[in-house]
């Protein structure tokens, strides 16, 4: 079990790292809202909800009386044509009607959880694409800073070459490093364009707002623990509650309920049924046939093709067992996913703390090597290698900070802190505050 918290030294502001809590990102909130409200995958699931509601209406209709008409006729000279109007009211069906209604209700609940699961999946895709965009933009910022640093070093080198203190070959090495950084910059910009394309596919026109997103400062580390990842009893309870309300698991449990009611419906075929029947002849009536209405209580029992009903019941029972096992397997998968995300979040926090210390040292090394190069005590290659190492650590800090918010949002989604996928026509509910972020209730 993991406890996500900043070490005491960092909480005191050591190494110049402020302990500002990670803030909500209104741009990402808007992208999630737009995706859930407008994506056709959500609309398709809501259509499934509407279909399930009609299935319930059909199951309820089985309780109503049924009206039928029997026509009579013949080819003989004494045959009489006529009809009989019949009304049947099922009084007892061995539990079949109740099982069909309960099964339809379970399918409706499953369709509602389908909407929520589709919304959760869509939100996770938006968070992933948004994180990719921020990582690519963080790489661009780091590369731009690196190229500016190289340009400053190039200007210093040019003066030394003009003064005869450095060979021309050092200039070729500088040009090679600049070309290398240009290639890396192109890759980062391509990655940003790909992420923007994915966001446009998911969120539609609202994806344009991603260009206005503020980066996560690489010096910002959350100073509070995330309750759902804590190792104490409260954390265990929070994780258990998050898993229990996960829409994928809830949908799987509804499948179990639907299978249980379907099994009950199959068992009802082994029981008799009782029907109240009222019929009245209309038109010509054969001689000896009463002309008034008749009321009868009909008892029906059939073995349904001998012993095949028993085999179907056994098959349904095994399907029910299989669905229960699948639900338990899914529960464990969700628990594992949640713990893995907790570990990822904790790792990001630790990497940010470590990179801040590493960057301070690599910056000192670069400044020292630059001074020593000016004094003729270091080679130009040493300076460029120090500059590249400083860039790599700065890029790692920028990109790690960019992944921090994405990990926090995924934790919030897994923890059920977002009210996603409400199936009503009013659209998704407002998002409550996240416990992961600043200002959130405990």
N, C-alpha and C positions, 0 to 999 in steps of 0.2 A: 504494500500500500504506500501511497505517496502523499506527502504533505507539501503543497506548493506554497512556499513562503520565501521571502528575501532574507538572507542571513543577517544577523544583528549588525555586522559591520556596514553592510550596504544600507540598512535602514537608518543608520546614523549619518548617511551622506558621505561615506568615504569615497576616495577617488573622484570626488566631484560629481557623483551620480545622484541626481535628485530622485526622490522616491515617489514621484507623482503617480497616482493610480492611472491605469489605462482607461481612457475615456471612450464613451460610445462614439461611433462613427456615423453621423447622420447620412452620409452618402451611401454607405453600405446598407443602412436601414432602409433607405429609399429604394435601392436596387432590389432588395429582398421583397419589399412590399409590392413593387411593380411586377416582379416575376411571378409571385404567388397570385396576384390579382388578374394577370392577363395571359399567362402561358396556356396554350391549348391542352397541355397534359392535365392541368387542374380542371379545365372545362370538361374534358373527357371523363374524369373521375366523378365530377358532379352530375354528369348525365347518368353515370352508373347509379348514383344515389337516387335520382328520379325514377329510374327503372326499378330499383329495389322497393321503392314506395308503392309502385303499381303492383308489384308482386304481393305485397302485404294486403292491398285492397282485394286482389284476386283470392287470396287465402281466406280473408274475412267473408267474401261472398259465398264460400262453401257452406257457411252456416245458414244462409237464407233458403227459403223453400224453392223448389225447382218446378217449373210448369212444363208439361208435355201434352201432346195431342196424338192420339192413336186413330188412324184411319182404317175403316173396314170396307170391304168390297168383295165381289165374287163374280163368277162367270155363269152361275146357274140362273134358271128363270125365277127362282124364289129368293135369290140373294138380295139383300138390302144394303144400301150404302149408308154410311154414317161415320161418326167419330166419337171418341171418348176423350174428355178433358181430364187430365190427371194432375194433381198437386202432391208432391212428395216433400216431407219435412224430416230430415235426418235427426233422430233423437239420440242415437248412440252409434258411434263409428269405431269403437275400439281404441279411441285415442288418436285416430289418424288426423282428424281436422285440427285438433290442438297441436299436434306435432308439426303439421304443415305450416300453421300460423307462426309457431315459435321458430321454426327453421327460417321462414321468410324474415322474421324480425332479426334473427342473427345475421342473415345476409345483409340486411339494411345497416346494422351496426358495422359489419365488415366493410361495406362500401363507404361509410363515413370515415373509418380509419384509413381506407385507401386514399381518400382526399388528403388527410393529414400526412400520410406517409409520402405521397407525391409532393406535397408542399415541403416537407422536410428534405427530401432528396433534392428538390429544386433549389432550396435555400443553401444546402451544402455545396451544390454546384456553383451557385453565385459567389459564395464565400471563397471557394477554391479559385475561381477565375479572378476575383478581385484581389486575392492574395498574390496570384501570379502577376497581375498587373503592377501591384505595388512593389513586388520583388524586382521586376524588370526596371521599373522607374528608379528604385533604389540603386540598382546596378548602374544605371545611366548617371545618377548623381555622383556615385563613387568614381566612375570613369572620367567624368568631366573634371572632377577635382584632381584626379591623377594626371590628366593631360595638361591642366593648368600648371601643376607642379613641374611636369616635364618641360613645359615651355619656359618656366623660370630658370630651370637648370640649363636649358639650351642657350638661353641668352647669356648666362654666366660662362658656358663653355665657349660660345662664339668669341667672347672677349679674350679668353685664354688662348684660343687658337690664333686670333689676330696678333696676340702678344708673343706667340711662339712657345707658350708654356704647355700646350697640349697638342697632340698629333691630330691630323685630319680624320684618322680612323675612329676616333672617339665620336666624331659627328655622325659617321655611318651607324655606329651602335645606337646613338640617340634616335636617328631616323627609323631604325628597325623597331625600337620600342614604341615610337609614335604610331607606326603602321600597325603594330600588334594591338595597341589600344584602340585604334580606329576599327579594326575587325571585331574586337570585343564589344565596342559600342554599337556596331551594326547588329550584332546578335541580340543585344539587349533590346534595341528598338524593335526588332522583328518579334521578339517574345512579347513586348508590350502591345504590338498591333494584333497579334494572335489572341491575347487575353481580352482586348477590347472587342474583337469580333465575337468571341464566346459570350461576353456580357451582352452584346447587342442581340444575340440569338436568344438569350435567356430573359433579359429584362426589357427588350424593345428600345424605344426612343429614350427611356430613362437612363440607358447606359452612357449617354453623353455626359452625365453628371460625374462620371468616374474621373474625368479629367480635372475636376476641381477638388479631388480628395486630398486631404492633408496627410503627409507621410507621418508614420509613427517615429518620433525622435529616438535615435539609437541610444540615447542616454537615459531613456525613461524605462524604469523597471517597476512593475507592480509591487506595492509594499504590503499587500494583504494576501492571505491565503484564499484559495477557492474552496468553499465548503464541500462541494461534491467530490473533491479529490483528497480530502483530509483522511488521515489514517485512524481517527478516533471513531467512537460509536456514532457521532453525528454524521460523519462522512459516510460510514457504512449505510446509515439510514437514508441519506440523501441519494446515494447511488442506487440503493434498492428501489426507492420511489421513482427515480428517473428511469430505471429499466422497466418497472412495472407499468409505467404510463407511456412507454415508447409505442408509437402507432403501429410499427411492424409487428411487435409482439401482441398488441391488442387485437390486431387484425387476425393473427394466427390463432389466438384464443377464440375469436368468434367463429373461425372455421371449425374449431373443435366443437363448439356449441351447435353449429349447424349440422355437423355430422352426427352428433348425439341425438338431435331431434329427428334427423332423417332415419336413424336406426330405430327410434321409437315408432316412427311411421311404418317402417317395414314390419315391426313386431305386431302392429295393429291388424295386419292381414290374417293373423292367426286367431283373431277374435271375431265373434259374430257382430252384425250390425242390426240396428232396430230403426225402422222407418215408419212414420205415420203417413198413410196414403188416403187421399180423398179423390174420388173420380165420379164423373157424371156423364152418361151417354148423351150424345147430341145427334139429332137426325134420326134416320131409320134405326130401329132396334129389333134385333131378332126376337122371334116369339119365345116367351119364357124368360126373357132377360128383364130384370127390374129396370124401370125407367127413372127412378130417383137416384139421388147421390148415394154413394157408398163410402163408408169409412172403414179402413182396415189397418191393423198393426202388422207390419211385415217384418219377419225375422229372417235374415239372410246369413248364410255361413258357407264359405268356400275355402278349400285347401290351397287354392291358387296354384294349379298345376302340380298337385301332389306335394312332394317334398322340396320343390325348388325354393319355396319361401324360406325354409329353414337355412338353405345354403346362402341365400341372399342376406339373411340376417347375420350369419357368421362372417360373411365378407364385409358387411357394414361395420361389425364390431372390430374387425382387424384394421379397417381404414381409420376408425376412431382412435385406436391405439397408436397407429402410425402418425396421425396428426398431433396427438399429445406429445409424442417423442420429438416431432419436428418443432413444436412450440418450445419445449425445454431446450433443444439444441439452439434455437434462435435466441432464447434468453441468455444463454452462455456467450453467444457471439456478441450480443449487445454489451454485456458486461465487459468482455475483452476489449471491444472497441472503445468503451468509455475509459477503461484503465489505460489503454494505449494513448488516448488523447491527453489524459492527465500526465502521463510520462513525457509526452511531447512538449506540453506546456511547461512542465518543470525543467526540461532540458533547454528550452529556449531562454528561460529566465537565467539559468546557470551560464549559458553561453554568452548572454549579454553582459553579465558581470565579469566573466573571464575576458571577453574581448575588450572591454573598457580598460582593463589593466594591461593587456597585451598592446593595445594601440598606444597607450602612453609610453611604453618602452620603445616600440618601433619608431615612434615619432622622435624620441630622444636620439635613437641611433642614427636616423636620417639626418637630423640637425648636426650631430657630431661628425658624421662622415662628410657632410658638405663642407664643414669648416676644415677638417683635416685634408680634404681634397684641395681646397684653396691653398693650404700650407704645403702641398706636395707630399703629404704623408699617407694618402689613400689614392687608389686607382679609380679611374672614372667608372669602371665596371662595378666596383664596390658601391659607389654612390647610386648607380641605377638599380642594382640589386636591392639596396636598402629602400629605395623609392618604391620598387615593385612590391616588396614585402609589406611596406606600410599601406600601399593601395589594397593589397589582398585582405589585410586585416580590417581596413576601413570598409571594403565592400562586404565582408562577412558581417560586420556590425550592422551595416545598413540593411542587408537582406534578412538578417536574423530578426531585427526589429520589425521588419515588414511582415514576417510570419507570425509575430506575437499576437497581433489583432485577429488574424485568421484563426489561430488556435483557440483564442478566447471565445470567438463566436461559435466555433464548432462545439466547444464545451457547453456553451449556453444552449445551443440547439439540442444537443444530446440530453442535457439536463432538463429539457422541457420548459426553459425560460421564455421561449417565444411561443405565442399563441398563433400557430400556423394552420392554414387549411380549414378554417371554419366553412362548412359546406353551404351555408345559407346564401341567399342572393345578395346579402349586404356585403359579402366578401370577408376577407380575413379580419380578425379582431385586432385591436390596437396591441402593440407589443408592450408587455410589462417591463419594468426595469430589470436588467440582468444582475444577478448576484455577483457576476464576475467583475462588474464594472464599478466605477466610482459612483457614490450616491445611492447604491442599491441597498434595499433593506436586508437585514440579516436573514 
